[in-house]
Amino acid sequence: MSQTIQKDYLSLTEMAEHLGLSRRTLERYVKQHLVEVIRLGRTIRVPMYEVERIATDSMMPKEK
């Protein structure tokens, strides 16, 4: 039985890989409150709707 599991949240590392950005860039976005995150203790997770917003948001600074 083959199933595809859709994640509801990504780590910053997973989000960086998905968007083609560096983890450090995403950490700066979080610090500047440009990305909505959920904190569970020291763990940071990003909701998929936020990942999709960042992927399509032309107002987000682009990494050089």
PDB file of N, CA, C and O in Angstrom:
ATOM      1  N   MET A   1       0.848  -1.169   0.000  1.00  0.00           N
ATOM      2  CA  MET A   1       0.000   0.000   0.000  1.00  0.00           C
ATOM      3  C   MET A   1       0.893   1.231   0.000  1.00  0.00           C
ATOM      4  O   MET A   1       1.723   1.398   0.893  1.00  0.00           O
ATOM      5  N   SER A   2       0.729   2.078  -0.981  1.00  0.00           N
ATOM      6  CA  SER A   2       1.530   3.294  -1.104  1.00  0.00           C
ATOM      7  C   SER A   2       0.673   4.502  -0.746  1.00  0.00           C
ATOM      8  O   SER A   2      -0.397   4.712  -1.316  1.00  0.00           O
ATOM      9  N   GLN A   3       1.160   5.289   0.207  1.00  0.00           N
ATOM     10  CA  GLN A   3       0.436   6.484   0.609  1.00  0.00           C
ATOM     11  C   GLN A   3       1.359   7.681   0.551  1.00  0.00           C
ATOM     12  O   GLN A   3       2.556   7.571   0.817  1.00  0.00           O
ATOM     13  N   THR A   4       0.801   8.816   0.203  1.00  0.00           N
ATOM     14  CA  THR A   4       1.531  10.062   0.259  1.00  0.00           C
ATOM     15  C   THR A   4       1.060  10.807   1.495  1.00  0.00           C
ATOM     16  O   THR A   4      -0.132  11.061   1.665  1.00  0.00           O
ATOM     17  N   ILE A   5       1.992  11.147   2.342  1.00  0.00           N
ATOM     18  CA  ILE A   5       1.642  11.863   3.565  1.00  0.00           C
ATOM     19  C   ILE A   5       1.913  13.338   3.336  1.00  0.00           C
ATOM     20  O   ILE A   5       3.037  13.728   3.020  1.00  0.00           O
ATOM     21  N   GLN A   6       0.898  14.143   3.494  1.00  0.00           N
ATOM     22  CA  GLN A   6       1.016  15.588   3.352  1.00  0.00           C
ATOM     23  C   GLN A   6       1.321  16.189   4.714  1.00  0.00           C
ATOM     24  O   GLN A   6       0.541  16.028   5.652  1.00  0.00           O
ATOM     25  N   LYS A   7       2.431  16.869   4.830  1.00  0.00           N
ATOM     26  CA  LYS A   7       2.778  17.509   6.084  1.00  0.00           C
ATOM     27  C   LYS A   7       2.006  18.814   6.220  1.00  0.00           C
ATOM     28  O   LYS A   7       1.797  19.533   5.242  1.00  0.00           O
ATOM     29  N   ASP A   8       1.588  19.108   7.443  1.00  0.00           N
ATOM     30  CA  ASP A   8       0.918  20.369   7.711  1.00  0.00           C
ATOM     31  C   ASP A   8       1.904  21.447   8.127  1.00  0.00           C
ATOM     32  O   ASP A   8       1.613  22.639   8.022  1.00  0.00           O
ATOM     33  N   TYR A   9       3.071  21.026   8.600  1.00  0.00           N
ATOM     34  CA  TYR A   9       4.100  21.946   9.071  1.00  0.00           C
ATOM     35  C   TYR A   9       5.466  21.485   8.585  1.00  0.00           C
ATOM     36  O   TYR A   9       5.708  20.287   8.443  1.00  0.00           O
ATOM     37  N   LEU A  10       6.364  22.446   8.329  1.00  0.00           N
ATOM     38  CA  LEU A  10       7.729  22.130   7.941  1.00  0.00           C
ATOM     39  C   LEU A  10       8.698  22.762   8.926  1.00  0.00           C
ATOM     40  O   LEU A  10       8.399  23.788   9.538  1.00  0.00           O
ATOM     41  N   SER A  11       9.850  22.145   9.072  1.00  0.00           N
ATOM     42  CA  SER A  11      10.927  22.774   9.833  1.00  0.00           C
ATOM     43  C   SER A  11      11.548  23.856   8.949  1.00  0.00           C
ATOM     44  O   SER A  11      11.272  23.905   7.750  1.00  0.00           O
ATOM     45  N   LEU A  12      12.375  24.715   9.521  1.00  0.00           N
ATOM     46  CA  LEU A  12      13.036  25.740   8.719  1.00  0.00           C
ATOM     47  C   LEU A  12      13.950  25.107   7.673  1.00  0.00           C
ATOM     48  O   LEU A  12      14.065  25.619   6.560  1.00  0.00           O
ATOM     49  N   THR A  13      14.590  24.014   8.020  1.00  0.00           N
ATOM     50  CA  THR A  13      15.465  23.324   7.068  1.00  0.00           C
ATOM     51  C   THR A  13      14.661  22.776   5.893  1.00  0.00           C
ATOM     52  O   THR A  13      15.064  22.925   4.740  1.00  0.00           O
ATOM     53  N   GLU A  14      13.526  22.142   6.184  1.00  0.00           N
ATOM     54  CA  GLU A  14      12.665  21.613   5.117  1.00  0.00           C
ATOM     55  C   GLU A  14      12.119  22.743   4.255  1.00  0.00           C
ATOM     56  O   GLU A  14      12.048  22.618   3.033  1.00  0.00           O
ATOM     57  N   MET A  15      11.735  23.846   4.892  1.00  0.00           N
ATOM     58  CA  MET A  15      11.211  24.996   4.152  1.00  0.00           C
ATOM     59  C   MET A  15      12.299  25.588   3.252  1.00  0.00           C
ATOM     60  O   MET A  15      12.029  25.946   2.105  1.00  0.00           O
ATOM     61  N   ALA A  16      13.509  25.689   3.761  1.00  0.00           N
ATOM     62  CA  ALA A  16      14.621  26.215   2.971  1.00  0.00           C
ATOM     63  C   ALA A  16      14.850  25.364   1.728  1.00  0.00           C
ATOM     64  O   ALA A  16      15.031  25.898   0.634  1.00  0.00           O
ATOM     65  N   GLU A  17      14.843  24.049   1.889  1.00  0.00           N
ATOM     66  CA  GLU A  17      15.019  23.143   0.753  1.00  0.00           C
ATOM     67  C   GLU A  17      13.873  23.293  -0.241  1.00  0.00           C
ATOM     68  O   GLU A  17      14.094  23.306  -1.452  1.00  0.00           O
ATOM     69  N   HIS A  18      12.666  23.406   0.263  1.00  0.00           N
ATOM     70  CA  HIS A  18      11.473  23.518  -0.578  1.00  0.00           C
ATOM     71  C   HIS A  18      11.487  24.802  -1.406  1.00  0.00           C
ATOM     72  O   HIS A  18      11.084  24.800  -2.569  1.00  0.00           O
ATOM     73  N   LEU A  19      11.953  25.906  -0.801  1.00  0.00           N
ATOM     74  CA  LEU A  19      11.923  27.211  -1.463  1.00  0.00           C
ATOM     75  C   LEU A  19      13.229  27.571  -2.159  1.00  0.00           C
ATOM     76  O   LEU A  19      13.279  28.543  -2.914  1.00  0.00           O
ATOM     77  N   GLY A  20      14.283  26.803  -1.916  1.00  0.00           N
ATOM     78  CA  GLY A  20      15.570  27.131  -2.519  1.00  0.00           C
ATOM     79  C   GLY A  20      16.247  28.312  -1.858  1.00  0.00           C
ATOM     80  O   GLY A  20      17.004  29.039  -2.502  1.00  0.00           O
ATOM     81  N   LEU A  21      15.980  28.508  -0.579  1.00  0.00           N
ATOM     82  CA  LEU A  21      16.604  29.571   0.198  1.00  0.00           C
ATOM     83  C   LEU A  21      17.519  28.951   1.240  1.00  0.00           C
ATOM     84  O   LEU A  21      17.455  27.748   1.494  1.00  0.00           O
ATOM     85  N   SER A  22      18.364  29.767   1.840  1.00  0.00           N
ATOM     86  CA  SER A  22      19.198  29.241   2.920  1.00  0.00           C
ATOM     87  C   SER A  22      18.410  29.265   4.223  1.00  0.00           C
ATOM     88  O   SER A  22      17.495  30.069   4.399  1.00  0.00           O
ATOM     89  N   ARG A  23      18.779  28.378   5.123  1.00  0.00           N
ATOM     90  CA  ARG A  23      18.139  28.350   6.443  1.00  0.00           C
ATOM     91  C   ARG A  23      18.372  29.675   7.161  1.00  0.00           C
ATOM     92  O   ARG A  23      17.477  30.183   7.836  1.00  0.00           O
ATOM     93  N   ARG A  24      19.562  30.228   7.017  1.00  0.00           N
ATOM     94  CA  ARG A  24      19.892  31.505   7.675  1.00  0.00           C
ATOM     95  C   ARG A  24      18.972  32.623   7.187  1.00  0.00           C
ATOM     96  O   ARG A  24      18.546  33.455   7.988  1.00  0.00           O
ATOM     97  N   THR A  25      18.664  32.660   5.917  1.00  0.00           N
ATOM     98  CA  THR A  25      17.734  33.656   5.381  1.00  0.00           C
ATOM     99  C   THR A  25      16.377  33.519   6.043  1.00  0.00           C
ATOM    100  O   THR A  25      15.766  34.516   6.427  1.00  0.00           O
ATOM    101  N   LEU A  26      15.904  32.290   6.179  1.00  0.00           N
ATOM    102  CA  LEU A  26      14.605  32.067   6.813  1.00  0.00           C
ATOM    103  C   LEU A  26      14.644  32.446   8.286  1.00  0.00           C
ATOM    104  O   LEU A  26      13.659  32.959   8.817  1.00  0.00           O
ATOM    105  N   GLU A  27      15.758  32.202   8.947  1.00  0.00           N
ATOM    106  CA  GLU A  27      15.895  32.616  10.347  1.00  0.00           C
ATOM    107  C   GLU A  27      15.787  34.133  10.466  1.00  0.00           C
ATOM    108  O   GLU A  27      15.184  34.641  11.412  1.00  0.00           O
ATOM    109  N   ARG A  28      16.369  34.861   9.508  1.00  0.00           N
ATOM    110  CA  ARG A  28      16.247  36.329   9.517  1.00  0.00           C
ATOM    111  C   ARG A  28      14.801  36.747   9.277  1.00  0.00           C
ATOM    112  O   ARG A  28      14.314  37.672   9.928  1.00  0.00           O
ATOM    113  N   TYR A  29      14.106  36.083   8.357  1.00  0.00           N
ATOM    114  CA  TYR A  29      12.701  36.395   8.106  1.00  0.00           C
ATOM    115  C   TYR A  29      11.867  36.189   9.369  1.00  0.00           C
ATOM    116  O   TYR A  29      10.993  36.998   9.681  1.00  0.00           O
ATOM    117  N   VAL A  30      12.138  35.111  10.089  1.00  0.00           N
ATOM    118  CA  VAL A  30      11.406  34.840  11.329  1.00  0.00           C
ATOM    119  C   VAL A  30      11.691  35.945  12.345  1.00  0.00           C
ATOM    120  O   VAL A  30      10.771  36.450  12.990  1.00  0.00           O
ATOM    121  N   LYS A  31      12.946  36.316  12.486  1.00  0.00           N
ATOM    122  CA  LYS A  31      13.330  37.361  13.444  1.00  0.00           C
ATOM    123  C   LYS A  31      12.681  38.695  13.090  1.00  0.00           C
ATOM    124  O   LYS A  31      12.331  39.462  13.987  1.00  0.00           O
ATOM    125  N   GLN A  32      12.515  38.986  11.803  1.00  0.00           N
ATOM    126  CA  GLN A  32      11.893  40.225  11.330  1.00  0.00           C
ATOM    127  C   GLN A  32      10.368  40.124  11.275  1.00  0.00           C
ATOM    128  O   GLN A  32       9.692  41.062  10.853  1.00  0.00           O
ATOM    129  N   HIS A  33       9.833  38.978  11.704  1.00  0.00           N
ATOM    130  CA  HIS A  33       8.385  38.712  11.704  1.00  0.00           C
ATOM    131  C   HIS A  33       7.782  38.757  10.297  1.00  0.00           C
ATOM    132  O   HIS A  33       6.636  39.170  10.120  1.00  0.00           O
ATOM    133  N   LEU A  34       8.563  38.328   9.297  1.00  0.00           N
ATOM    134  CA  LEU A  34       8.065  38.239   7.925  1.00  0.00           C
ATOM    135  C   LEU A  34       7.432  36.882   7.647  1.00  0.00           C
ATOM    136  O   LEU A  34       6.727  36.709   6.653  1.00  0.00           O
ATOM    137  N   VAL A  35       7.687  35.924   8.530  1.00  0.00           N
ATOM    138  CA  VAL A  35       7.164  34.564   8.384  1.00  0.00           C
ATOM    139  C   VAL A  35       6.470  34.178   9.683  1.00  0.00           C
ATOM    140  O   VAL A  35       7.037  34.311  10.767  1.00  0.00           O
ATOM    141  N   GLU A  36       5.247  33.703   9.562  1.00  0.00           N
ATOM    142  CA  GLU A  36       4.503  33.226  10.731  1.00  0.00           C
ATOM    143  C   GLU A  36       4.991  31.832  11.085  1.00  0.00           C
ATOM    144  O   GLU A  36       5.051  30.950  10.229  1.00  0.00           O
ATOM    145  N   VAL A  37       5.342  31.637  12.354  1.00  0.00           N
ATOM    146  CA  VAL A  37       5.824  30.335  12.804  1.00  0.00           C
ATOM    147  C   VAL A  37       5.083  29.908  14.056  1.00  0.00           C
ATOM    148  O   VAL A  37       4.429  30.708  14.725  1.00  0.00           O
ATOM    149  N   ILE A  38       5.205  28.633  14.351  1.00  0.00           N
ATOM    150  CA  ILE A  38       4.671  28.067  15.591  1.00  0.00           C
ATOM    151  C   ILE A  38       5.872  27.555  16.366  1.00  0.00           C
ATOM    152  O   ILE A  38       6.674  26.779  15.846  1.00  0.00           O
ATOM    153  N   ARG A  39       5.990  27.990  17.604  1.00  0.00           N
ATOM    154  CA  ARG A  39       7.108  27.577  18.448  1.00  0.00           C
ATOM    155  C   ARG A  39       6.616  26.549  19.459  1.00  0.00           C
ATOM    156  O   ARG A  39       5.637  26.767  20.172  1.00  0.00           O
ATOM    157  N   LEU A  40       7.314  25.438  19.499  1.00  0.00           N
ATOM    158  CA  LEU A  40       7.046  24.372  20.456  1.00  0.00           C
ATOM    159  C   LEU A  40       8.322  24.198  21.268  1.00  0.00           C
ATOM    160  O   LEU A  40       9.190  23.402  20.909  1.00  0.00           O
ATOM    161  N   GLY A  41       8.432  24.935  22.350  1.00  0.00           N
ATOM    162  CA  GLY A  41       9.690  24.949  23.084  1.00  0.00           C
ATOM    163  C   GLY A  41      10.731  25.630  22.223  1.00  0.00           C
ATOM    164  O   GLY A  41      10.552  26.777  21.815  1.00  0.00           O
ATOM    165  N   ARG A  42      11.820  24.930  21.945  1.00  0.00           N
ATOM    166  CA  ARG A  42      12.880  25.473  21.097  1.00  0.00           C
ATOM    167  C   ARG A  42      12.700  25.085  19.637  1.00  0.00           C
ATOM    168  O   ARG A  42      13.501  25.475  18.787  1.00  0.00           O
ATOM    169  N   THR A  43      11.669  24.330  19.343  1.00  0.00           N
ATOM    170  CA  THR A  43      11.405  23.869  17.982  1.00  0.00           C
ATOM    171  C   THR A  43      10.538  24.888  17.253  1.00  0.00           C
ATOM    172  O   THR A  43       9.567  25.402  17.807  1.00  0.00           O
ATOM    173  N   ILE A  44      10.901  25.172  16.007  1.00  0.00           N
ATOM    174  CA  ILE A  44      10.133  26.102  15.175  1.00  0.00           C
ATOM    175  C   ILE A  44       9.541  25.323  14.014  1.00  0.00           C
ATOM    176  O   ILE A  44      10.250  24.580  13.336  1.00  0.00           O
ATOM    177  N   ARG A  45       8.255  25.488  13.785  1.00  0.00           N
ATOM    178  CA  ARG A  45       7.575  24.873  12.646  1.00  0.00           C
ATOM    179  C   ARG A  45       6.834  25.968  11.880  1.00  0.00           C
ATOM    180  O   ARG A  45       6.337  26.936  12.456  1.00  0.00           O
ATOM    181  N   VAL A  46       6.779  25.781  10.566  1.00  0.00           N
ATOM    182  CA  VAL A  46       6.113  26.740   9.686  1.00  0.00           C
ATOM    183  C   VAL A  46       4.907  26.050   9.066  1.00  0.00           C
ATOM    184  O   VAL A  46       5.051  24.994   8.451  1.00  0.00           O
ATOM    185  N   PRO A  47       3.709  26.635   9.219  1.00  0.00           N
ATOM    186  CA  PRO A  47       2.522  26.032   8.596  1.00  0.00           C
ATOM    187  C   PRO A  47       2.654  26.032   7.068  1.00  0.00           C
ATOM    188  O   PRO A  47       3.233  26.954   6.493  1.00  0.00           O
ATOM    189  N   MET A  48       2.122  25.009   6.420  1.00  0.00           N
ATOM    190  CA  MET A  48       2.221  24.900   4.959  1.00  0.00           C
ATOM    191  C   MET A  48       1.590  26.094   4.248  1.00  0.00           C
ATOM    192  O   MET A  48       2.076  26.504   3.194  1.00  0.00           O
ATOM    193  N   TYR A  49       0.515  26.660   4.806  1.00  0.00           N
ATOM    194  CA  TYR A  49      -0.080  27.821   4.139  1.00  0.00           C
ATOM    195  C   TYR A  49       0.902  28.991   4.128  1.00  0.00           C
ATOM    196  O   TYR A  49       0.872  29.815   3.214  1.00  0.00           O
ATOM    197  N   GLU A  50       1.752  29.069   5.116  1.00  0.00           N
ATOM    198  CA  GLU A  50       2.759  30.129   5.167  1.00  0.00           C
ATOM    199  C   GLU A  50       3.884  29.847   4.169  1.00  0.00           C
ATOM    200  O   GLU A  50       4.395  30.773   3.538  1.00  0.00           O
ATOM    201  N   VAL A  51       4.269  28.593   4.023  1.00  0.00           N
ATOM    202  CA  VAL A  51       5.271  28.207   3.030  1.00  0.00           C
ATOM    203  C   VAL A  51       4.767  28.568   1.640  1.00  0.00           C
ATOM    204  O   VAL A  51       5.511  29.126   0.832  1.00  0.00           O
ATOM    205  N   GLU A  52       3.512  28.253   1.360  1.00  0.00           N
ATOM    206  CA  GLU A  52       2.918  28.559   0.058  1.00  0.00           C
ATOM    207  C   GLU A  52       2.831  30.064  -0.169  1.00  0.00           C
ATOM    208  O   GLU A  52       3.043  30.536  -1.287  1.00  0.00           O
ATOM    209  N   ARG A  53       2.521  30.822   0.884  1.00  0.00           N
ATOM    210  CA  ARG A  53       2.450  32.280   0.770  1.00  0.00           C
ATOM    211  C   ARG A  53       3.825  32.851   0.416  1.00  0.00           C
ATOM    212  O   ARG A  53       3.937  33.700  -0.469  1.00  0.00           O
ATOM    213  N   ILE A  54       4.853  32.392   1.096  1.00  0.00           N
ATOM    214  CA  ILE A  54       6.202  32.869   0.839  1.00  0.00           C
ATOM    215  C   ILE A  54       6.629  32.510  -0.582  1.00  0.00           C
ATOM    216  O   ILE A  54       7.275  33.309  -1.259  1.00  0.00           O
ATOM    217  N   ALA A  55       6.272  31.318  -1.029  1.00  0.00           N
ATOM    218  CA  ALA A  55       6.650  30.869  -2.370  1.00  0.00           C
ATOM    219  C   ALA A  55       6.033  31.740  -3.460  1.00  0.00           C
ATOM    220  O   ALA A  55       6.625  31.902  -4.527  1.00  0.00           O
ATOM    221  N   THR A  56       4.868  32.295  -3.210  1.00  0.00           N
ATOM    222  CA  THR A  56       4.178  33.079  -4.235  1.00  0.00           C
ATOM    223  C   THR A  56       4.196  34.576  -3.971  1.00  0.00           C
ATOM    224  O   THR A  56       3.698  35.346  -4.792  1.00  0.00           O
ATOM    225  N   ASP A  57       4.757  35.008  -2.848  1.00  0.00           N
ATOM    226  CA  ASP A  57       4.733  36.423  -2.465  1.00  0.00           C
ATOM    227  C   ASP A  57       5.851  37.191  -3.167  1.00  0.00           C
ATOM    228  O   ASP A  57       7.030  36.999  -2.869  1.00  0.00           O
ATOM    229  N   SER A  58       5.476  38.050  -4.089  1.00  0.00           N
ATOM    230  CA  SER A  58       6.473  38.829  -4.829  1.00  0.00           C
ATOM    231  C   SER A  58       7.079  39.943  -3.979  1.00  0.00           C
ATOM    232  O   SER A  58       8.065  40.556  -4.388  1.00  0.00           O
ATOM    233  N   MET A  59       6.511  40.214  -2.807  1.00  0.00           N
ATOM    234  CA  MET A  59       7.033  41.259  -1.933  1.00  0.00           C
ATOM    235  C   MET A  59       8.171  40.777  -1.050  1.00  0.00           C
ATOM    236  O   MET A  59       8.864  41.591  -0.439  1.00  0.00           O
ATOM    237  N   MET A  60       8.377  39.461  -0.972  1.00  0.00           N
ATOM    238  CA  MET A  60       9.447  38.927  -0.134  1.00  0.00           C
ATOM    239  C   MET A  60      10.781  39.231  -0.792  1.00  0.00           C
ATOM    240  O   MET A  60      10.918  39.101  -2.008  1.00  0.00           O
ATOM    241  N   PRO A  61      11.772  39.636   0.005  1.00  0.00           N
ATOM    242  CA  PRO A  61      13.104  39.866  -0.563  1.00  0.00           C
ATOM    243  C   PRO A  61      13.659  38.574  -1.165  1.00  0.00           C
ATOM    244  O   PRO A  61      13.465  37.495  -0.606  1.00  0.00           O
ATOM    245  N   LYS A  62      14.323  38.678  -2.263  1.00  0.00           N
ATOM    246  CA  LYS A  62      14.909  37.516  -2.924  1.00  0.00           C
ATOM    247  C   LYS A  62      16.362  37.373  -2.499  1.00  0.00           C
ATOM    248  O   LYS A  62      17.087  38.358  -2.359  1.00  0.00           O
ATOM    249  N   GLU A  63      16.773  36.118  -2.296  1.00  0.00           N
ATOM    250  CA  GLU A  63      18.163  35.855  -1.918  1.00  0.00           C
ATOM    251  C   GLU A  63      19.051  36.002  -3.143  1.00  0.00           C
ATOM    252  O   GLU A  63      18.687  35.574  -4.238  1.00  0.00           O
ATOM    253  N   LYS A  64      20.211  36.607  -2.955  1.00  0.00           N
ATOM    254  CA  LYS A  64      21.137  36.837  -4.083  1.00  0.00           C
ATOM    255  C   LYS A  64      22.096  35.697  -4.236  1.00  0.00           C
ATOM    256  O   LYS A  64      22.943  35.719  -5.129  1.00  0.00           O
TER     257      LYS A  64
END
